[in-house]
Amino acid sequence: MVRRVHRVHRVHRVRIVRSVVALALLCGGAILAAPRSGQKSTPERVAEAAMLKADRDFNQAVANRDQARFLALVAEDATFNANRGREAIGKAWAPFFAADGPTLTWAPTRAESLVAGDVGYTIGTWQRRTKTSDGTVTVAHGQYLTVWQKQKNGAWQATYDTGSTAP
């Protein structure tokens, strides 16, 4: 009987989570469908433009193999997939800054901010090119999500980053 009650509560929680996610997606779609041209400059719009710029600068730092610039855009306590902290992220991403290392490029397609304009995210697509030992170049691509937070000095830093591969 106790096991059944726990199972019922678990199922109920899963349904609640699914409902909240569905509601968030619907609301997000309505926000995206709202016209943005001619709107006043709100904290959200200013933040979204700043996050898009930070994301493009982030990509450019990797394209230039400028690890110092890249790490300046990563928050001290950031989490990128399984890597936690700027130092661990720097070590995990080191191959992308090596002269003969793989290349990784990405482009944000959208940014959204919370009302205060100090936290938000960018999403987009990425492509990685890696040379195998026999010289063959393999290409992978997918989507990503980066969470950004505005710092006290006004700079934006990535606090969370993850991605998935596309089929």
C-alpha positions in Angstrom: 0.0 0.0 0.0 2.8 2.4 0.9 4.7 1.6 -2.3 1.5 2.3 -4.3 1.0 5.7 -2.6 4.6 6.6 -3.4 4.1 5.6 -7.0 0.9 7.6 -7.3 2.7 10.7 -5.9 5.6 10.2 -8.3 3.2 9.9 -11.3 1.4 13.0 -10.0 4.7 15.0 -9.8 5.7 13.9 -13.3 2.3 15.2 -14.6 2.8 18.5 -12.8 6.3 18.9 -14.3 5.0 18.1 -17.8 2.2 20.6 -17.4 4.5 23.3 -16.3 7.0 22.7 -19.1 4.1 22.7 -21.7 2.8 25.9 -20.2 6.2 27.5 -20.4 6.6 26.5 -24.0 3.2 27.9 -24.9 4.0 31.2 -23.1 7.4 31.3 -24.7 5.8 30.8 -28.2 3.4 33.7 -27.5 6.2 35.9 -26.4 8.2 35.1 -29.6 5.2 35.7 -31.7 4.7 39.2 -30.3 5.9 42.0 -32.6 9.2 43.5 -31.5 9.7 46.2 -34.1 8.9 49.7 -32.9 8.8 48.6 -29.2 10.4 50.7 -26.6 13.8 49.7 -25.3 13.0 47.6 -22.3 15.5 46.0 -19.9 14.7 42.6 -21.5 15.4 43.8 -25.1 18.6 45.6 -24.1 19.7 42.4 -22.3 18.8 40.2 -25.2 20.9 42.3 -27.6 23.8 42.3 -25.1 23.6 38.5 -24.7 23.6 38.0 -28.5 26.7 40.1 -28.7 28.4 38.3 -25.9 27.5 35.0 -27.5 29.0 36.1 -30.8 32.1 37.4 -29.0 32.4 34.0 -27.3 32.4 32.3 -30.7 34.9 34.7 -32.1 37.3 34.1 -29.1 37.2 30.4 -30.0 37.6 31.1 -33.7 40.6 33.3 -32.9 41.9 30.6 -30.5 42.0 33.3 -27.8 41.6 31.2 -24.6 42.0 34.3 -22.3 39.1 36.1 -24.0 37.0 32.9 -24.0 37.6 32.4 -20.3 36.8 36.1 -19.6 33.3 35.3 -20.8 32.9 32.3 -18.5 31.7 32.9 -15.0 34.0 31.6 -12.2 31.4 29.1 -11.0 30.0 28.1 -14.4 29.0 24.7 -15.5 29.6 23.5 -19.0 28.2 19.9 -19.4 30.1 17.9 -16.8 32.8 20.6 -16.2 32.3 22.9 -13.2 34.3 26.1 -12.6 36.3 28.3 -15.0 39.5 26.3 -14.6 38.0 23.0 -15.4 36.2 24.5 -18.4 39.5 25.9 -19.6 41.1 22.5 -19.4 38.2 20.7 -21.1 38.1 23.3 -23.9 42.0 23.6 -24.3 42.1 21.5 -27.6 40.0 24.2 -29.3 42.7 26.7 -28.7 45.6 24.6 -29.9 47.0 25.6 -33.3 46.2 22.2 -34.9 43.2 21.5 -32.7 39.6 20.9 -33.7 37.5 23.9 -34.7 34.1 24.8 -33.1 31.9 27.5 -34.4 28.4 28.5 -33.4 25.7 31.1 -34.0 23.0 32.2 -31.7 19.5 32.2 -33.2 17.6 33.6 -30.2 18.0 35.2 -26.9 15.5 35.7 -24.1 15.9 37.5 -20.8 14.1 37.7 -17.5 12.1 40.9 -16.8 14.9 42.5 -14.8 17.3 42.1 -17.7 20.1 40.6 -15.7 19.7 36.8 -16.5 18.8 35.0 -19.7 19.8 32.5 -22.3 20.9 32.2 -25.9 20.2 29.2 -28.2 21.6 28.4 -31.5 23.5 25.9 -33.7 27.1 24.7 -33.6 29.5 22.8 -35.8 32.7 21.0 -34.8 35.4 19.9 -37.3 37.9 17.3 -36.1 40.8 15.8 -38.0 41.3 12.1 -37.5 44.8 10.5 -37.3 44.6 9.6 -41.0 43.8 13.2 -42.0 40.1 12.8 -42.6 38.0 15.6 -41.3 34.8 14.7 -39.4 32.0 17.2 -39.0 29.5 17.1 -36.2 26.7 19.6 -35.6 23.9 20.3 -33.2 22.1 22.8 -31.0 23.2 24.6 -27.8 21.8 26.5 -24.9 23.9 29.0 -22.9 22.7 30.8 -19.8 24.1 34.3 -19.2 24.2 36.5 -16.2 25.0 40.2 -16.1 27.9 41.0 -13.8 28.1 44.1 -11.5 30.5 45.7 -14.0 27.9 45.3 -16.8 29.7 42.5 -18.6 27.8 39.3 -19.5 29.3 35.9 -18.5 28.2 32.4 -19.4 27.1 30.5 -16.3 25.8 27.3 -17.9 26.3 25.8 -21.3 25.1 22.6 -22.9 24.4 21.2 -26.3 23.1 18.2 -28.2 24.1 16.6 -31.5 21.8 16.7 -34.5 21.1 13.5 -36.3 
